Every structure is written in structure tokens, then in C-alpha cells.
Amino acid sequence: MSRSVLETIIGGLVLLVAGGFLIFAFNATQVTTTGGSSLWATFDNASGVSVGTDVRVAGLKVGSVTGQRVDTETFMARVDLSIIPGINLPQDSSARIVPDGLLGNIYIEIEPGGAEETLKPGERIQFTQGSVNVVDMLGRFIFSLSDAAAEGAQ
């Protein structure tokens, strides 16, 4: 009988530790379960963006990407964003897709504008800049260096 009680106590402790770990992981990832405002933006190139990608203002996480699809009229990437409550972005704010360092993760940086009016839930961020293909840029840079070297040799 005492072995059964000991197993029950150990099982309860394991469940308690697992529950504590889940609470810690939930808080550490800054997952928000409450609403906030839903905004959207279109980008000519949304490479690297996926559901869950961070949305930041001044380098701090203020939301995440909640959906993405191709706009069938413009053939641009439409990205749906969820912004935490209390962040009221001016209507002339801009969004751009940037890497976190040279080889880091992609995130969406929102630069607040100066307009008095703020974006309402469901509205579009008008001014955007898509992601930059670093490999393509590096190839162009190397190509321009080889052109300059060829001209210098003549």
C-alpha cells in the first residue's frame, strides 16, 4: 500500500513540475492570448515571413504575424498582423521586413509616423518595404567589383 502512495506522490510532483514548465515557457515566449488590434499590410516580397513572425516597434516586440496569403488582384503578399493592446499606431506608419542581423530571423519593423489619426483595427498599413534578398545583393556587389576590376585592368 505504501508503494502506491509513493508512486502517487511522485506522479503528482512530476505533473506539478511539468505545469510549472509550461507556465514558464508560455511567459518566456510572450504569447498573448488577449485581443489587440488586427492590421494588415501588403509587400512585394515577403520572403522569410511566416505565421508567428515578430512585429516590432523601436526594436521591441509588439505583436506577431497571424496570417499570410497572396492578394489575387495585385499578386502581392498580404500579411495579417496582431498588435498588442495599447499600441496605437499613427495612420502614416510604415512597415518593412528586415533581418535580425546578417543571418538572423526575419521580423517586421513598424516605424510610427507623425499623423494625429491612428490606425483602426482591420485597417491597412499603407507604406511598406518588402524583404531584401541578401544573396542577390551580395551577388550584385561581387559582380560590380569584378566589373570595376576589369575596367581598371584596361
N, C-alpha and C positions, 0 to 999 in steps of 0.2 A: 504494500500500500504506500509506503514512504517513497518508493521509486517513482510511482505515478505522480505524486505531489511534486517531487523534484523536477520531473520532466515538464509538468505544467508550469512551474515557476520559470524554468529556463526558456520554455516556449514563449511565455509572456514577456520576458526580458528581450528576447530576440525581436518580437513584434514591436516592442517599445523603441528599441534602437532603430529598427527599420523605419518606423513612423517619424522618429526624430531626424533621420537622414533625409527622408522625403521633404519634410518641412524646411530643412536647411537648403536642400537643392532647389526647392521652389523659390525661396527667398534670394538665394545667390544668383539665380538667373534672371531676377527681376521680372518675372512673368506677371502680367497684370490681368486680373480676371474681371475688373470693372470696365465699364464702357470707356468713353473718351470720345474724341471726335474722329469720324471717318473722313478722310480726304483721299483724293486720287490725283495722279499725275501721269502724263504720257512722256515717253522717252524714245528717241530714235534708236537707241541701243541700250538694252537693259541686261547685258551680259553679266553674269555673276549674282544677279539679284534673285532671291527665292523667298518663299513664304518664311517669315521669321527673321529676315534680314533687319538689322538695326536701322532705326531712323534717329538721327542726332541733330541737335541744335547746339552750337558752340562746343562740339565735341562730347556732349553728354547725351545719353540715350533718353529719348522722349517718346518712343513708340517703336512700331515694327511693321513690316510688310505683312498684310493679311491676304493678299491675292494678287494674281497677275494673269494677263491674257493679252492677245493681240486684238487691237481695235480693228474691226473688219472694214471700217470706212477709210481710215488713214494708214493702216498697216504699221502702226507704231505700237510699242509696248505700253499697255495701260497697267499701272501699278497701284493697288489699293493700299492705303496706309491707315493705321490706327494710332492716334496721338493721345497720350495720357491726359486726363482731365486737368484743367488749369493752364494748359499751354494754348494761348490764343494767338495764332499766327496772323500777321497783317496780310491783307489780300495781295500785296505785291511781293510776297515772299518767293524765293526761288529754291529749287531742289536740284541737286546734282548727285550723280553716282560716283563715288570715289573709293579708292582702295585704302585700307588701313596700313600704310607703309608700302614698301616696294612689292612684297609678295603676300601682304596681309589680306584679310577678309574684306569683302565689299560692304559698304554701307551707304545709306542715303543721307546726305548732309543738307539740311534746310537752313538757308540764310534768310532770317527775317527781314522784311522790307520796312519801309517807313510810313506806310499808309495808316490812316486812322481806323478804317474799317478792317475787321478781322474776317478770316475765312470761316464760313459756317459749315457745320457737318454736312458731308456729301458734296462739297464744292471741290473744284479742281485747282491745283497749283499750276498757274499758267506758265511760269518761266522755269524751264528745265534744261539740263545738260546731261546727255547720256554718258555711259561709261566709255572710258578710253581704253583701247586695246594696247597694252604696254608692249607686247611682242611686235605689233605692227609699227609702233612708234620707234622701237629700237631698230627694226629693220630699215626704216626710213633714215634714221640717224647714221647708221653704218653705210648705207648707200650714198648719202650726201658726203660722208667723209671720203669714200672711195672716189667720188666724182671730183672732190677738191684735190685729192692727191694726184689724180690723173691730169688735171689742169695744171698743177704745179710742176709736173714732170715734163710738160711740153715746153 
